Amino acid sequence: MINVGIIGFGTVGTGTAKILLENNDVIEEKTGLQINLQSIADLDIETDRGVKIPEGVLTREISDVIDNPDIHIVVELMGGIQPAKDFILRALNNGKHVVTANKALLATEGKEIFEAAEKNSVSVGLEAAVAGGIPIIKVLKEGLVANRILSIYGIINGTSNYILTKMTEDGIDFLDALKEAQGLGYAEADPTLDIEGFDTAHKLTIISSLAFGIPLSYEKIHIEGITSLTLQDIEFAGELGYKIKLLAITKSVNGEVELRVHPTMIPENYLISRVDGVLNAVYVMGDAVG
């Protein structure tokens, strides 16, 4: 049996707990592994999240998860840089595998985290950090391992894509589209990371490192968000047969790797231009697979 502990019981933590509890039989049937959700640490263990948690699983003590010798895997879902980084390093140094969706932390502090994992002969799972439910990490690490990756581009921020879709399809301006996204829960109260392109850049940092074997290079990415786009820009692009999407782009050019995030005009007949709403899409070009 594999015992799992979760740090953070917000929206993502709740969803993870729900899957581990309600789909436990499915996981065992497909993997042959018994997964036991042993502990969930959060400051707020009183609020009803709509998931029935077994008695004794919820705790306010972080040590019940990361210092518990019975827990094999720690899932960090609290977000932010600190104290998440310290908790992850502590778990790794305690010989526990770590799973995290924290792209900002991995993009900026990943070197230290991966070195700690290697030192302690444990792994860091990060599939959830990039592109929602698209298994792009596994594709790059395993499925396309025999390819030299030539380029990758994609829509990897649902909030920005939703806003651009509403501006394009409904003809509303940026601020109205943002307010609608916030009302639906697609955008945070402070949407800066999403609309300024920083969230996309965090994810691109991870993708490019895996694709091209380069160090995590967040500080070197050219980043432009969507806040300066106007309805006139959207309409003008449409008249020319284009849609505007916020793209993450990385490619190898003459032995160097390009990394950039910016609004891009894409021909309307391209498949990726039809990826709308909060959906993500990633396009990978390899020397063997095409």
C-alpha positions, 0 to 999 in steps of 0.5 A: 500500500502506498500512503499519500499525504496532501499539503493544501486543501483548497480547490485543487487539494479538494479535487485531488482528495476527491479523486483519490477517495472516489476513484480508488478502485479505478486506480488500483484496477489500472495500476495494481497499486493500493493508494491510501490517502492518509493525511491532509494538512491545512490551516482550515479543516472546518470548512465543508468542501463537499467531499467526505473525508475519513475521520483522522485524515485532516490535520493542521500540523504540517509535520503529520504529513512531511515528517510522518515515516508512514507517508510515501508520497507528499502532494504539495498543493498550497501554491506560492514560493514560501513556505511551499519550497521549504516543505517540499525540500523537507519532504524530499530530505525525509526520503519522500517522493513529491508531487506538485502543481506549483509551476511558479516554484518549479520555474524559479526554484526548481534547480534546488528542488531537483538536486535535493530529489536526486540526492535523496533518490526520490522523484518529483512529479510535476505533470499537473503543473503544465497544460491542465489535463494534457500529459505533455510532461510524460510525452516529452520525458517518455513518448518522444524521448527518441526525438530531437525536439525542434519546436513547441508552441501552445495555449497553456493559460486558460484564463487568458484564452477565455478572455480572448475568446470572449473578445473575439466571439462576443465583441466585448472589451478586455475589462468586461471579459476579465470580469466575466472570467472572474465571476465564473471562477476562471480568473483570480481576484488578482489576475496578474499572473495570468493576464500578464503572461507570467503563468504561461512563462512559468509553464514554458520554463518547465517545458523548454527545460525538458524538451531541450535539456537546458537549465530552468530559464524563466528570467530569460523569457520574453514575456508580453501579456494580453492587457494591452490588447483592444477590441480594435486589435481583435477585429482588425485581426479578424478582418485579415483572417486571423485570431489572436491567441496568447502563445508560449513558444520555444524552439531551437534556432542555430544551436540556441533555444528561443523562449517567448510568450506573447499575443500571436496572430494565427490564421483562422484555418489553423487548428490551434486557432479554434481552441477556445474558452479555457481549453489548452493545446500544445503543438510539438515538432520533433525530427522523427515524429514531425 
